[in-house]
């Protein structure tokens, strides 16, 4: 495969050569046409001079014009000839020698007054441009003046111009190739440096290294910065993955150790029914915790793999009331209050939204004093649906809020409280799948409010009456 350097060089050279060839052809044709037009104008002027000289003596017969008088108007490469009405040559310039210039006649044998005045003939092996002008006296054609000029000088000039153009194109090809190669090498040198640095980083497997670039912030500078940003992102992802695996292993190690310990108790106290019952109950609790943790880990893995929720039209207020009624019976130590529940129509996944609401209510109750209220509110405003779950707990500091949405982060929660620190991570992902946002607002000593902001859907006409 041709390298980029070769492609740039060939493209540069090709465009230069094509442009030069087009310019050469156009300029050559324009110059050729201009020189030929100039010859035609010169022939007309010579013919007019001769005709004016003959007209000075009106009654003088045309046969009385001598060759010396005719030769006064000739010049090197220019031929003159005068004929009478019958086409007989009465005078010509000396440089014609014994040759005669051709004369056009009508069908009746008389000189033509309307014939094409220009023609090209060959004299002594040279192309000659010929112009003839009838001599008219009292409405009658009494003769003709013929002036011819050789194309030898024109062709010599055009030949030299062609040689100059060909030599110039050859020189441009050589210089263009060398210059294009040098320019491409200089221009691609920073790219080669970036490529080498990137290769060194890959071979060394060191994501802490970065591409060093000190040039201007042009396309190459942007490439180096983008590559470094990509390395930053990869480093962050790998470190997050490493930390995630470490924390997941840590979270699984503890319940597995508890399960193994309870199994040992079952084996040791086979005759003690009370101890066996306690061990079985502990195994059940630990097994449920491990099952929830594995489900959460699987959901996070699916989210990272690009799995998307299937959304459908639904009434969020119905789901909200269902969660409220279930929360009153599930958490008896705290009072769950319903502040507002406005009708709201959205696109959503009912099971996942139910999971989010239960998780936020569970967090609010876990971090609230016993018998303190937890407020639920569902409102619609500006085509948005706002869900708020507020508690009167100890609150969360700003530094801890920033870490709440990191996997296995539990903020300032004591280790005795159940949970693995994955609930809010999953909740935010679910809300964002609904094109919404989950925010946590808190003041230390006053409580915390979790807010879900979702887009409201336009209710189909007549749909509300069938609800």
C-alpha positions, 0 to 999 in steps of 0.5 A, spaced: 500 500 500 502 506 498 504 510 504 501 517 506 507 521 504 507 518 497 500 519 496 501 527 498 507 527 494 504 524 488 497 529 489 501 535 489 505 533 483 499 531 479 495 537 481 501 542 479 503 538 473 495 538 470 495 546 472 501 547 468 499 543 462 492 547 462 495 554 463 500 552 457 495 550 453 490 555 454 496 561 454 499 557 447 492 558 444 491 565 446 498 567 443 497 563 437 490 566 435 493 573 437 499 573 433 494 570 427 489 576 428 495 581 428 498 578 421 491 579 418 490 586 421 497 587 418 495 584 411 489 589 411 493 595 413 498 593 407 493 592 402 489 599 404 496 603 403 497 600 396 490 601 394 490 608 397 497 609 393 493 607 387 487 612 388 492 618 388 491 618 380 484 617 379 485 616 371 491 612 371 491 605 368 492 600 373 497 597 368 501 603 369 503 601 376 511 599 376 514 593 380 518 598 383 512 602 386 509 596 388 516 593 392 515 600 396 510 596 400 513 589 401 517 587 407 521 581 409 516 575 409 511 580 406 508 579 398 505 584 394 501 583 388 496 587 383 492 584 378 487 587 373 480 586 372 481 580 368 486 577 373 492 578 369 498 580 374 500 587 372 505 588 378 508 584 384 514 585 389 521 582 387 521 577 393 515 573 389 520 572 384 516 568 378 511 565 382 504 568 382 499 569 388 492 565 386 486 570 384 478 568 385 474 569 380 466 569 379 463 563 374 463 569 368 470 569 369 470 576 372 474 578 379 469 576 385 468 582 389 465 578 395 470 572 395 473 570 402 478 575 403 483 571 407 486 564 405 492 560 406 497 558 401 504 555 400 509 558 397 516 555 396 515 550 402 512 555 407 505 557 409 503 564 407 497 567 409 494 571 403 489 577 403 486 580 397 482 586 396 478 588 390 480 595 387 473 599 385 473 605 381 466 608 379 462 601 382 467 597 377 472 592 380 478 594 376 483 589 379 485 587 386 491 588 391 493 581 394 498 581 400 501 575 403 505 574 409 509 568 411 507 564 417 515 562 418 516 567 423 509 565 427 511 558 427 518 559 429 515 563 435 510 558 437 515 552 436 520 556 441 514 557 446 512 550 445 520 548 447 520 553 453 513 550 456 516 543 455 522 544 458 518 548 464 514 542 465 519 537 465 523 542 470 517 543 474 516 535 475 523 534 477 522 540 482 515 538 484 517 531 486 523 533 490 519 539 493 513 535 494 517 529 498 520 534 502 514 538 504 510 532 505 516 529 510 516 535 514 509 536 514 508 529 517 514 529 521 510 531 527 505 525 525 511 520 525 513 523 532 506 522 535 505 515 532 512 513 535 510 515 542 503 512 541 507 505 539 512 506 545 506 507 550 502 501 547 509 496 547 510 499 554 503 498 556 504 504 560 497 508 561 501 513 565 505 515 559 503 521 554 505 523 548 509 529 548 508 535 543 511 542 543 509 544 536 503 549 535 496 547 536 494 546 529 491 539 526 497 535 529 497 539 536 489 537 536 491 530 534 496 529 540 491 532 545 485 528 543 490 522 543 492 524 550 485 525 552 483 518 550 489 515 554 486 519 560 479 516 559 482 509 558 486 510 564 480 512 568 476 506 565 481 501 567 482 504 574 475 504 575 474 497 572 480 494 577 477 498 583 470 495 581 473 488 581 476 489 587 470 492 591 466 487 588 470 481 590 471 484 597 463 485 597 462 478 595 468 475 600 464 477 606 457 474 605 461 468 602 465 467 609 458 468 613 455 462 609 461 458 610 461 459 617 454 457 618 455 451 614 460 449 619 455 450 624 450 446 621 455 440 621 458 441 628 451 442 631 447 437 628 443 435 634 442 442 636 435 444 633 436 451 635 443 453 633 441 449 626 435 454 625 439 460 627 444 458 622 439 456 616 436 463 617 443 466 617 444 462 610 437 465 607 439 472 609 446 472 606 443 468 600 438 473 599 444 479 599 448 475 595 443 474 590 441 481 590 448 483 589 449 479 583 443 481 580 446 488 581 452 487 578 449 483 572 445 489 571 451 494 571 455 489 566 449 490 561 448 497 562 456 498 560 455 493 554 450 498 551 443 494 553 437 499 553 430 499 557 424 498 553 419 504 554 412 504 554 406 509 555 404 509 562 401 513 568 407 514 573 402 516 578 399 509 578 405 506 580 407 512 585 401 510 589 402 503 589 409 504 591 407 509 597 401 504 599 407 498 599 412 502 603 407 504 609 406 496 610 414 495 609 417 500 613 413 500 620 418 504 624 418 510 619 412 514 617 411 515 609 407 521 607 404 523 601 405 530 599 402 530 592 401 525 586 399 529 580 397 525 574 403 524 569 403 520 563 410 518 561 414 513 557 417 508 562 419 501 564 414 500 570 419 495 573 425 499 573 422 505 575 419 501 581 426 499 583 428 506 583 423 508 587 423 503 592 431 504 593 430 511 594 425 510 599 429 505 602 435 510 603 431 515 606 428 511 611 435 507 613 438 514 614 433 517 618 431 517 625 426 512 627 419 514 627 421 520 623 417 522 616 419 521 609 415 525 604 413 523 597 411 528 592 409 527 584 408 534 581 408 536 573 410 542 571 413 545 564 412 538 561 416 535 566 415 530 571 418 531 578 419 526 583 421 528 590 423 523 596 425 527 602 427 525 609 429 528 616 436 525 617 443 527 618 444 529 611 450 528 607 456 533 606 458 536 599 464 531 598 460 525 600 454 527 595 460 527 589 462 520 591 454 517 592 454 515 584 460 511 584 460 503 585 460 501 592 460 508 595 456 508 601 458 515 603 458 516 611 453 510 612 456 505 618 458 498 616 452 495 620 447 498 615 445 493 609 447 495 602 453 494 597 453 501 594 450 500 588 443 502 588 444 509 586 449 507 581 443 503 578 438 508 579 441 514 576 442 509 570 435 507 569 433 514 570 437 516 564 435 511 560 428 514 561 432 521 558 431 524 565 436 526 571 437 524 578 439 529 583 441 529 591 440 535 595 442 535 602 444 539 608 448 536 614 443 536 620 437 538 616 436 532 611 436 529 604 432 530 598 432 525 592 429 528 585 427 525 579 426 529 573 423 526 567 420 528 560 412 528 560 409 525 554 403 528 550 396 525 552 393 522 546 386 525 545 381 521 549 385 517 552 384 520 559 377 519 559 378 511 558 383 511 564 
